[in-house]
Amino acid sequence: MSKPDVGGAVGGAEPRGMKIALMGPFGFGNLGDAAIQDAVIQNIRRLSSGARIYGISQNPADTEQRHGIPAFPLNRMPKVGAEWDSRPREDIFGWLSARLLRTRLGRIVERVAIRMPLELFYLLRSFKNLLGFDLLVVSGGGQLDDYWGGAWAHPYTLAKWGTLARIVGARFVFMSVGAGPIDSPVSRRFIRYALSRAEYRSFRDERSRALIESIGFRHADTVCPDLAYSLLTDAGIPRKRTGAEMLVGVGPMPYLHPELWPESDRNVYDGYLRKLASFVRRRAEEGYRIVLFPGEVGSDRVATADLLEILAEQGIKESDGRITRPEVHTVPELMRELALTDIVVASRFHGVLLAHVAFTPVIALSYHMKIDALMDDMGHGRYCLDIKTFDPGVLEERFASLRAELPAARECIVRKVAEYRGVLDRQYKHVFT
């Protein structure tokens, strides 16, 4: 993994008193995104007690409450949970839009007469909000993609804020961002433009950097681990349990759920949960204790409820006491649960990564190359299975293998996390001091 150039701060700025904005599509219950922002805030404060930190997110109210920093909206209509929080005036436009969109002419009128004026108003408000900032940071996560909403969602948003940063004189920085998929030619243009506005860029893995190079943006940018690896936590006390005394963490997710995923395939979703239920049932029958934890506060509850329903059909009930479903709403709560587990089976990217931060070995049921890269970089590629096609028998075999080599697997994670933290520390010093 290449290391960031440490030849001085970005722009040569003195960090004390800097006004810094952390930008990203966070604020709606994704605990991985929240962990990234917690980590960045912790490390900025560690390096510069005088820095003033703000958020630019999809849900400013959640950002202010969750991270304890003032926040502004990332988009015209901030997102709250699975819903859009619309102001009364925008509710009227929303009502009109729903009716105009029923015809082709109506869609054209809706874009010209409603969306464009509202977007112009939002741009002016965002310009005003950004005045006086020294640094605008695209702070980690999988932000270079068009999977969630297409080109005019986050790719356009990045280009827009990059332009605003240049106009107001704020430095624009990408830190440890992930990339892909980027399917639309328009998305590629927006992303290339946004990256070109930045004076520092790093990608969280080699595959992300290679993808960005493949869309025509070729610069000598560095690879630096995901920012969540720098999360300061008291979790991660080594476990010494063996056999059926062990606690197995399982993180279900609504992959391809018709209402909760950009693509949908009910058969794949049901098949994934049934195979996962088979694994949980076997562990419960063997006497293991299982904890079901979320990676996203809202949608993962749906997958967890569906998983428990399948288990009940198979005679394994939550009330039996072998399966627990703790209330988890914050990153510290999630880290406390992960710190208690001996092995984790997870599907979300940061469900895997934060288990590593707690020094817990993981079997990943991967839905994206970013998880494959994460497990390969950790040296645990053998324990990464495809979420669509994994065989329950192979999952059983991998679990038995990982259980047999837990001490060695843990030692590997401890070493790699320490290495990642060192690289990230150099990046933080490069950007913020």
C-alpha positions in Angstrom: 0.0 0.0 0.0 1.5 3.3 -1.0 2.0 6.0 1.6 0.9 9.7 1.3 3.6 12.3 0.7 4.4 13.9 4.0 6.3 16.9 2.6 4.1 19.5 4.3 0.5 20.5 4.8 -1.9 21.0 2.0 -1.5 24.5 0.8 1.0 25.2 3.6 -1.8 26.2 5.9 -1.4 26.4 9.7 -4.2 24.1 11.1 -4.9 26.0 14.3 -8.1 27.9 13.9 -8.9 26.4 10.5 -12.6 26.2 9.6 -13.1 22.7 8.1 -16.1 21.1 6.5 -16.5 17.3 6.2 -18.7 16.4 3.3 -20.5 13.2 2.3 -23.8 11.4 1.9 -24.0 10.5 5.6 -26.6 11.3 8.2 -29.2 8.7 7.7 -28.2 5.8 9.9 -25.3 4.2 8.1 -22.9 3.4 11.0 -20.0 2.9 8.6 -20.3 6.5 7.3 -20.8 7.7 10.9 -17.6 5.8 12.0 -15.7 7.6 9.3 -16.8 11.0 10.4 -16.2 10.2 14.1 -12.7 9.1 13.2 -11.9 12.2 11.2 -13.3 14.5 13.9 -11.3 12.7 16.6 -8.1 13.0 14.6 -8.5 16.6 13.7 -9.1 17.5 17.3 -6.1 15.4 18.3 -3.9 17.4 15.9 -5.5 20.8 16.2 -7.5 21.8 19.2 -8.4 25.1 17.6 -10.0 23.7 14.5 -13.7 24.5 13.9 -15.4 21.5 12.3 -18.7 21.4 10.4 -20.6 18.8 8.5 -22.2 18.9 5.1 -24.5 15.9 5.0 -27.9 14.5 3.9 -29.3 15.1 7.3 -27.8 18.0 9.2 -30.0 17.4 12.3 -28.7 13.9 12.6 -25.1 15.0 12.0 -25.3 17.7 14.7 -26.8 15.2 17.2 -24.6 12.2 16.3 -21.2 14.0 15.9 -21.7 17.2 18.0 -20.8 19.6 15.1 -22.8 22.2 13.2 -24.0 21.0 9.8 -25.4 22.2 6.5 -27.4 20.3 3.9 -25.5 18.4 1.2 -28.4 18.4 -1.2 -31.5 20.5 -1.9 -33.7 18.2 0.2 -31.8 16.6 3.2 -32.5 13.0 3.7 -33.9 11.6 7.0 -34.0 7.9 7.4 -35.6 6.4 4.3 -37.6 9.6 3.7 -36.9 13.0 2.3 -37.4 15.9 4.8 -39.1 18.6 2.7 -39.8 22.1 3.8 -43.5 23.3 3.4 -42.7 25.2 0.2 -40.9 22.2 -1.3 -43.8 20.0 -0.3 -46.0 22.0 -2.7 -43.5 21.6 -5.5 -43.3 17.9 -4.7 -47.1 17.6 -5.0 -47.0 19.4 -8.3 -44.0 17.3 -9.5 -45.7 14.0 -8.8 -48.5 15.0 -11.2 -46.3 16.6 -13.9 -44.1 13.6 -14.1 -46.9 11.5 -15.5 -46.3 12.9 -19.1 -43.2 13.7 -21.1 -44.2 17.3 -21.5 -44.9 17.4 -17.8 -41.4 16.1 -17.0 -39.8 18.8 -19.1 -41.9 21.5 -17.4 -41.1 20.1 -14.0 -37.4 20.2 -14.6 -37.4 23.8 -16.0 -40.0 25.4 -13.8 -39.5 23.6 -10.5 -36.1 21.7 -10.2 -33.9 24.4 -11.8 -35.2 27.3 -9.7 -35.0 25.3 -6.5 -31.4 24.1 -7.4 -30.4 27.7 -8.1 -31.8 28.8 -4.7 -29.9 25.9 -3.1 -26.6 26.8 -4.8 -26.8 30.3 -3.6 -27.5 29.1 0.0 -24.6 26.6 -0.2 -22.3 29.3 -1.5 -23.2 31.5 1.5 -22.8 28.5 3.9 -19.3 27.8 2.5 -18.0 31.3 2.8 -15.1 31.6 5.3 -14.1 27.9 5.2 -10.5 27.0 4.8 -10.9 23.4 3.9 -13.6 21.2 2.3 -12.9 17.5 2.9 -14.7 14.7 1.0 -14.2 12.4 4.0 -14.0 8.8 2.9 -16.6 6.2 2.1 -17.7 4.9 -1.3 -18.3 8.4 -2.8 -17.1 8.0 -6.4 -20.0 6.0 -7.9 -23.3 6.5 -9.5 -25.0 3.4 -8.1 -27.3 5.2 -5.7 -29.3 7.6 -7.9 -27.3 7.9 -11.1 -25.1 10.7 -12.5 -27.3 13.6 -11.2 -27.1 12.3 -7.6 -23.7 12.2 -5.9 -21.4 12.7 -9.0 -23.1 16.0 -9.7 -23.0 16.9 -6.0 -19.2 16.4 -5.9 -18.7 18.5 -9.0 -21.0 21.2 -7.6 -19.2 21.4 -4.2 -15.8 21.3 -5.9 -16.8 24.4 -7.9 -18.2 26.2 -4.9 -15.0 25.5 -2.9 -12.9 27.0 -5.8 -15.1 30.1 -5.9 -14.9 30.8 -2.2 -11.2 30.0 -1.9 -11.5 26.8 0.2 -9.0 24.0 -0.3 -10.8 20.9 -1.7 -9.5 17.5 -0.6 -10.5 13.8 -1.1 -9.4 11.5 1.7 -9.4 7.7 1.3 -12.4 7.6 -1.0 -13.7 4.4 -2.6 -14.8 4.2 -6.3 -17.3 2.2 -8.3 -19.5 1.4 -10.0 -19.4 4.4 -12.4 -21.5 3.4 -15.4 -22.8 6.6 -16.9 -20.6 8.8 -19.2 -22.1 11.8 -17.5 -21.0 10.4 -14.1 -17.5 10.0 -15.3 -17.4 13.6 -16.5 -18.7 14.9 -13.2 -16.3 12.7 -11.2 -13.2 13.7 -13.3 -14.2 17.3 -12.9 -14.6 17.1 -9.2 -11.3 15.3 -8.7 -9.6 17.9 -10.9 -10.8 20.6 -8.5 -9.0 18.9 -5.6 -5.4 19.7 -4.5 -5.1 16.4 -2.6 -6.6 13.0 -3.4 -6.2 9.5 -1.9 -8.1 6.3 -2.6 -8.9 3.6 0.0 -7.7 0.7 -2.2 -5.8 0.0 -5.4 -8.9 -1.1 -7.2 -10.5 2.3 -6.6 -7.5 4.1 -7.9 -7.3 1.8 -11.0 -11.0 2.4 -11.7 -10.5 6.2 -11.6 -7.6 5.9 -13.9 -9.7 3.7 -16.3 -12.2 6.6 -16.7 -9.5 8.9 -17.8 -8.3 10.6 -14.6 -4.6 9.7 -14.3 -2.6 11.4 -11.6 0.1 10.3 -9.1 -2.4 9.9 -6.3 -1.9 7.8 -3.3 -3.7 4.8 -1.7 -4.5 5.2 1.9 -6.7 2.9 4.1 -10.3 3.6 4.9 -10.6 6.3 7.4 -12.6 4.2 9.8 -9.5 2.2 10.6 -8.3 5.3 12.5 -11.4 5.3 14.8 -10.3 5.7 18.4 -12.2 3.2 20.5 -11.7 1.2 23.7 -13.2 -1.8 22.0 -11.1 -4.8 21.0 -10.1 -6.6 24.2 -8.9 -10.1 23.0 -11.4 -12.9 23.7 -10.3 -16.2 25.2 -13.5 -18.2 24.8 -13.5 -21.5 23.0 -16.0 -23.9 21.5 -19.7 -23.3 22.1 -18.8 -20.5 24.6 -18.0 -18.3 21.7 -20.2 -15.4 20.6 -20.8 -15.2 16.9 -21.8 -11.8 15.4 -24.1 -11.8 12.3 -24.8 -8.7 10.3 -27.7 -9.2 7.9 -28.4 -6.6 5.2 -31.3 -6.0 2.7 -29.3 -6.9 -0.4 -31.5 -6.6 -3.5 -34.6 -6.0 -1.3 -37.2 -4.6 -3.7 -37.9 -1.5 -1.5 -34.5 -0.9 0.0 -31.8 -1.4 -2.7 -31.2 0.4 -6.0 -31.6 -2.9 -7.9 -34.1 -5.6 -6.8 -34.3 -9.4 -7.0 -36.5 -10.9 -4.3 -35.3 -14.4 -5.1 -31.7 -13.5 -4.5 -32.6 -11.6 -1.3 -34.7 -14.5 0.1 -32.0 -17.0 -0.9 -29.3 -15.0 0.8 -31.3 -14.8 4.0 -32.3 -18.5 4.0 -28.7 -19.6 3.6 -27.7 -17.2 6.4 -30.5 -18.6 8.5 -29.2 -22.1 8.0 -25.8 -21.0 9.3 -27.3 -19.3 12.4 -29.6 -22.3 13.1 -26.6 -24.7 13.1 -24.7 -22.4 15.4 -27.7 -22.2 17.8 -28.2 -26.0 17.7 -24.5 -26.4 18.6 -24.9 -24.2 21.6 -23.3 -21.0 20.3 -24.6 -17.6 21.3 -25.4 -15.3 18.3 -25.8 -11.5 18.3 -27.5 -9.9 15.3 -26.1 -6.4 14.7 -26.9 -3.7 12.1 -24.6 -1.8 9.8 -27.3 0.7 8.9 -29.8 1.6 11.7 -32.9 1.6 9.5 -32.9 -0.8 6.6 -30.8 -3.6 8.3 -33.6 -4.0 10.8 -35.9 -5.2 8.0 -33.3 -7.8 7.0 -32.9 -8.8 10.6 -36.6 -9.2 11.1 -36.9 -11.3 7.9 -34.0 -13.5 9.1 -35.7 -14.1 12.5 -38.9 -15.0 10.8 -37.2 -17.6 8.7 -35.4 -18.9 11.8 -38.8 -19.1 13.7 -40.1 -21.3 10.8 -37.2 -23.6 11.4 -37.8 -23.8 15.1 -35.2 -21.3 16.3 -36.9 -18.4 18.2 -35.4 -15.3 19.6 -37.1 -15.9 22.9 -35.0 -19.1 23.4 -32.1 -17.0 24.5 -29.4 -18.1 22.1 -30.0 -15.2 19.8 -29.9 -11.6 20.9 -30.7 -8.4 19.0 -29.3 -5.5 20.9 -30.5 -1.9 20.4 -27.7 -0.3 18.3 -28.1 3.3 17.1 -24.6 4.7 17.4 -21.0 3.8 16.5 -19.9 3.4 20.2 -22.9 1.0 20.7 -21.9 -1.0 17.6 -18.2 -1.2 18.7 -19.2 -2.4 22.1 -21.1 -5.3 20.6 -18.4 -6.1 18.1 -15.8 -6.1 20.9 -17.7 -9.0 22.6 -17.8 -11.2 19.5 -15.3 -14.0 18.7 -16.2 -14.3 15.0 -18.3 -12.1 12.8 -20.2 -13.0 9.6 -21.1 -9.7 7.8 -22.1 -8.3 4.4 -21.8 -4.6 4.8 -18.4 -3.1 4.0 -18.0 -1.3 7.3 -19.6 -4.2 9.2 -16.5 -6.1 8.1 -14.1 -3.2 8.6 -15.3 -2.2 12.1 -15.1 -5.8 13.2 -11.4 -5.6 12.2 -11.1 -2.4 14.3 -12.4 -4.4 17.2 -9.8 -7.1 16.3 -12.5 -9.7 15.5 -11.9 -12.1 12.6 -14.6 -12.0 9.9 -16.2 -14.1 7.2 -17.5 -11.6 4.6 -20.4 -12.3 2.3 -19.4 -9.9 -0.3 -21.7 -7.9 -2.7 -19.0 -5.6 -4.1 -15.3 -5.6 -5.1 -14.6 -3.2 -2.3 -15.2 -5.9 0.2 -13.1 -8.4 -1.8 -10.3 -5.8 -1.7 -10.7 -5.2 2.0 -10.4 -8.9 2.8 -7.5 -9.4 0.4 -5.6 -6.5 1.9 -6.2 -8.0 5.3 -4.7 -11.3 4.1 -8.1 -13.1 4.7 -9.3 -13.4 1.1 -10.1 -17.1 1.8 -12.8 -15.9 4.1 -14.6 -13.8 1.5 -17.6 -15.4 -0.2 -19.9 -14.1 -2.9 -23.2 -13.0 -1.4 -25.2 -14.3 -4.4 -23.6 -17.6 -5.0 -22.0 -18.8 -1.7 -22.6 -22.4 -0.8 -23.9 -23.1 2.8 -21.5 -26.0 3.0 -18.5 -23.8 2.1 -19.6 -21.3 4.7 -19.6 -24.1 7.3 -16.1 -25.2 6.2 -14.8 -21.6 6.4 -16.3 -21.1 9.8 -14.7 -24.3 11.1 -11.3 -23.2 9.6 -11.4 -19.7 11.0 -12.4 -21.1 14.4 -9.4 -23.3 14.4 -7.0 -20.5 13.7 -8.5 -17.7 15.7 -5.4 -16.6 17.6 -3.3 -16.3 14.3 -6.2 -14.6 12.5 -6.5 -12.1 15.4 -2.7 -11.4 15.4 -2.8 -10.7 11.7 -5.6 -8.2 12.2 -3.9 -6.5 15.1 -0.7 -6.0 12.9 -2.6 -4.8 9.9 -4.7 -2.3 11.8 -1.6 -0.9 13.5 0.0 -0.5 10.0 -3.1 1.2 8.7 -3.3 3.6 11.6 0.3 4.6 11.0 -0.4 5.4 7.3 -3.6 7.3 8.2 -1.8 9.3 10.9 0.7 10.5 8.2 -2.2 11.4 6.0 -4.0 13.4 8.7 -0.8 15.3 9.5 -0.3 16.0 5.8 -3.7 17.4 5.4 -4.4 19.1 8.7 -1.0 20.3 10.1 
